[in-house]
Amino acid sequence: MQRVLMIIPAYNEEKSILSVVENIKKVKTKDFMLDYIVVNDGSKDKTREVLIKNKLNFIDLPCNLGIGGAVQTGYKYAFYHDYDIAIQFDGDNQHDASFIPDLVTNIKKGNDLVIGSRFVGDLSEFKSSKLRRMGINLLSGIIKICTGVKIYDVTSGYRACNKKLISYFANNYPVDYPEPDSLVQVLKMKYKVREIPVIMHKRKTGKSSINGFKSIYYMIKVILAIIIADISTKGDD
């Protein structure tokens, strides 16, 4: 039976992390074993206290590495503990755990990376803000130019990968803007990527670190990161 690890990066998620883990534990798994690891990314609130009090499985980073470093820590854990599939899952309750079996099934069908998407199918009513959707569409177009593959939800943090990519991500994972950047790398290396519809929820607690003018700044830096990833991958061909 295949072993699946949920990688849950958490930064200042004291109000949501317990319910995130509880929802994962409710998922019914018949043909795979489901584990989780919370990566506490140097939280400044009471996230660590919540994890300890409720005896949750977690890695406690001594300082804030950012989303890329936190997720890569989870991939290293998955690699060294020989998991077959790893699934990234946000710690803010935006991702719907009921779609975990769908992600696993699509990995088992031969896909290397499966993306849970807000923008394929009509399942998810929450699509993010209009400004962010415009930015995501722009990034999607640039990634299509760079790789020849159209992915709609390029910033989705709800993603599953197989053992080959667990090994790759454990050693090679972008520090900044990891979803679109790593997506370019994976597509350029000809791994099989599939996007499936999932439901995502609006954040109920905490706040995003990217808003207002930061969104524009973020978009410019992501575009540059994608172009650099494209150029560097070409150099490996």
C-alpha positions as CSV (number, residue, x, y, z in Angstrom):
1,M,0.0,0.0,0.0
2,Q,1.4,3.4,-1.0
3,R,2.3,5.9,1.7
4,V,1.2,9.5,1.3
5,L,2.5,12.5,3.2
6,M,0.7,15.8,3.6
7,I,3.2,18.7,3.8
8,I,1.6,21.6,5.7
9,P,3.7,24.8,5.8
10,A,2.5,27.0,8.6
11,Y,3.4,30.6,9.5
12,N,1.3,32.3,12.1
13,E,-1.6,29.9,11.7
14,E,-2.6,29.4,15.4
15,K,-6.3,29.9,14.7
16,S,-6.5,27.4,11.8
17,I,-3.8,24.7,12.0
18,L,-5.7,22.4,14.4
19,S,-8.8,22.3,12.2
20,V,-6.6,21.8,9.1
21,V,-5.0,18.6,10.6
22,E,-8.4,17.4,11.9
23,N,-9.9,17.7,8.5
24,I,-7.1,15.7,7.0
25,K,-7.6,13.0,9.6
26,K,-11.2,12.7,8.5
27,V,-10.3,11.7,5.0
28,K,-11.2,8.1,4.2
29,T,-8.4,6.2,2.6
30,K,-8.9,2.7,1.4
31,D,-6.0,2.1,-0.9
32,F,-3.2,4.3,0.6
33,M,-1.9,5.3,4.0
34,L,-2.1,9.0,4.9
35,D,0.3,10.8,7.2
36,Y,1.0,14.5,7.7
37,I,3.8,16.8,8.9
38,V,3.3,20.5,9.8
39,V,6.3,22.6,9.1
40,N,6.2,25.5,11.6
41,D,8.1,28.2,9.7
42,G,9.3,30.3,12.6
43,S,5.9,31.5,13.6
44,K,5.7,34.5,15.9
45,D,2.2,33.7,17.2
46,K,1.1,30.6,19.2
47,T,1.2,28.1,16.4
48,R,4.0,26.1,18.1
49,E,2.0,26.0,21.4
50,V,-1.1,24.7,19.5
51,L,1.0,22.0,17.8
52,I,2.5,20.9,21.1
53,K,-0.7,21.1,23.1
54,N,-2.6,18.9,20.6
55,K,0.4,16.5,20.1
56,L,0.5,17.2,16.3
57,N,3.3,15.9,14.1
58,F,5.5,18.9,13.3
59,I,9.0,20.2,12.4
60,D,9.9,23.4,14.2
61,L,12.1,25.6,12.1
62,P,14.3,28.0,14.2
63,C,13.7,30.9,11.9
64,N,11.4,31.9,9.1
65,L,12.6,30.4,5.8
66,G,9.6,31.5,3.7
67,I,7.2,29.2,1.9
68,G,9.9,27.7,-0.4
69,G,12.1,26.7,2.4
70,A,9.3,25.4,4.6
71,V,7.9,23.3,1.8
72,Q,11.3,21.9,0.8
73,T,11.8,20.9,4.4
74,G,8.6,18.8,4.0
75,Y,9.9,17.3,0.8
76,K,13.2,16.4,2.6
77,Y,11.2,14.7,5.3
78,A,9.1,12.8,2.7
79,F,12.3,11.7,0.9
80,Y,14.2,10.5,3.9
81,H,11.1,8.6,5.2
82,D,10.6,7.0,1.8
83,Y,7.0,8.2,1.0
84,D,5.5,7.4,-2.3
85,I,3.5,10.5,-2.8
86,A,3.7,14.0,-1.2
87,I,0.9,16.6,-1.2
88,Q,1.3,20.2,-0.4
89,F,-1.5,21.6,1.7
90,D,-1.9,25.1,3.1
91,G,-2.2,25.7,6.8
92,D,-4.9,28.4,6.5
93,N,-8.0,26.2,5.7
94,Q,-8.3,27.3,2.1
95,H,-7.7,23.8,0.7
96,D,-10.4,21.2,0.9
97,A,-9.1,17.9,2.2
98,S,-11.9,15.9,0.6
99,F,-10.0,16.1,-2.7
100,I,-6.9,14.3,-1.4
101,P,-8.0,10.9,-2.8
102,D,-8.6,12.5,-6.2
103,L,-5.0,13.9,-6.2
104,V,-3.7,10.5,-5.2
105,T,-5.7,8.7,-7.8
106,N,-4.3,10.9,-10.6
107,I,-0.7,10.4,-9.4
108,K,-1.4,6.6,-9.5
109,K,-2.6,7.0,-13.1
110,G,0.9,8.0,-14.2
111,N,1.1,11.7,-13.6
112,D,4.2,13.1,-12.0
113,L,2.6,16.3,-10.6
114,V,-1.1,16.9,-10.1
115,I,-2.4,20.4,-9.4
116,G,-5.6,21.1,-7.5
117,S,-7.1,24.0,-9.6
118,R,-9.7,26.6,-9.0
119,F,-9.9,27.4,-12.6
120,V,-10.8,24.1,-14.3
121,G,-14.3,22.8,-13.9
122,D,-16.9,24.7,-11.9
123,L,-16.4,23.3,-8.4
124,S,-14.8,26.2,-6.7
125,E,-16.8,29.4,-6.2
126,F,-13.9,31.1,-4.6
127,K,-11.5,32.2,-7.4
128,S,-9.4,34.8,-5.6
129,S,-9.6,38.6,-6.2
130,K,-9.9,40.1,-9.6
131,L,-6.4,41.6,-9.5
132,R,-4.9,38.3,-8.5
133,R,-6.8,36.4,-11.3
134,M,-5.4,38.9,-13.8
135,G,-1.9,38.2,-12.5
136,I,-2.5,34.4,-12.5
137,N,-3.7,34.6,-16.1
138,L,-0.6,36.6,-17.1
139,L,1.7,34.1,-15.4
140,S,-0.2,31.2,-17.1
141,G,0.4,32.8,-20.5
142,I,4.1,33.3,-19.8
143,I,4.5,29.7,-18.6
144,K,2.7,28.6,-21.8
145,I,5.2,30.5,-23.9
146,C,8.2,29.1,-22.0
147,T,7.0,25.4,-21.8
148,G,4.3,25.0,-24.5
149,V,1.9,23.7,-21.8
150,K,-1.2,25.6,-20.6
151,I,-1.7,25.4,-16.8
152,Y,-4.5,27.6,-15.4
153,D,-3.9,27.7,-11.7
154,V,-0.2,28.3,-11.7
155,T,0.0,29.6,-8.2
156,S,-2.0,26.8,-6.6
157,G,-0.3,25.4,-3.4
158,Y,-2.5,22.3,-3.5
159,R,-0.3,19.9,-5.4
160,A,0.6,16.2,-5.3
161,C,3.8,14.6,-6.7
162,N,5.2,11.2,-7.1
163,K,8.4,9.7,-5.7
164,K,10.6,11.0,-8.6
165,L,9.6,14.6,-7.9
166,I,9.8,14.1,-4.1
167,S,13.5,13.3,-4.7
168,Y,13.9,16.3,-7.1
169,F,12.1,18.8,-4.8
170,A,14.0,17.7,-1.8
171,N,17.2,18.9,-3.4
172,N,15.9,21.6,-5.8
173,Y,13.1,23.8,-4.7
174,P,12.7,27.6,-5.4
175,V,13.0,29.8,-2.3
176,D,10.7,32.5,-3.7
177,Y,7.5,32.0,-5.7
178,P,7.9,28.2,-5.6
179,E,4.7,27.2,-7.3
180,P,5.1,28.9,-10.7
181,D,8.9,28.7,-10.6
182,S,9.0,24.9,-9.9
183,L,6.2,24.3,-12.4
184,V,8.4,25.7,-15.2
185,Q,11.3,23.5,-14.1
186,V,9.1,20.4,-14.0
187,L,7.5,21.1,-17.4
188,K,10.8,21.8,-19.0
189,M,12.1,18.5,-17.8
190,K,9.1,16.8,-19.5
191,Y,7.5,15.5,-16.4
192,K,3.8,14.7,-16.8
193,V,1.6,17.4,-15.2
194,R,-2.2,17.3,-14.8
195,E,-4.6,19.9,-13.5
196,I,-7.8,18.7,-11.8
197,P,-10.7,20.7,-10.3
198,V,-10.9,21.2,-6.6
199,I,-12.8,23.4,-4.2
200,M,-10.9,26.1,-2.4
201,H,-12.2,28.3,0.4
202,K,-11.7,31.9,1.2
203,R,-9.3,32.5,4.0
204,K,-11.2,32.8,7.3
205,T,-8.3,33.7,9.7
206,G,-5.0,35.5,9.3
207,K,-4.1,37.5,6.2
208,S,-2.1,37.1,3.1
209,S,1.3,38.7,2.9
210,I,0.7,39.7,-0.7
211,N,-1.8,42.5,-1.2
212,G,-2.1,46.0,-2.7
213,F,1.2,47.2,-4.3
214,K,2.9,44.1,-3.0
215,S,0.8,42.1,-5.6
216,I,2.4,44.1,-8.5
217,Y,5.8,43.8,-7.0
218,Y,5.2,40.1,-6.5
219,M,4.1,39.7,-10.1
220,I,7.2,41.4,-11.5
221,K,9.5,39.2,-9.5
222,V,7.6,36.0,-10.4
223,I,7.9,36.8,-14.1
224,L,11.6,37.4,-13.8
225,A,12.0,34.2,-11.8
226,I,10.1,32.2,-14.5
227,I,12.2,33.6,-17.2
228,I,15.4,32.8,-15.3
229,A,14.1,29.3,-14.6
230,D,13.4,28.9,-18.3
231,I,16.8,30.1,-19.3
232,S,18.7,27.9,-16.7
233,T,16.7,24.8,-17.7
234,K,17.6,25.4,-21.3
235,G,21.2,25.4,-20.3
236,D,20.8,21.9,-18.9
237,D,19.4,20.5,-22.2
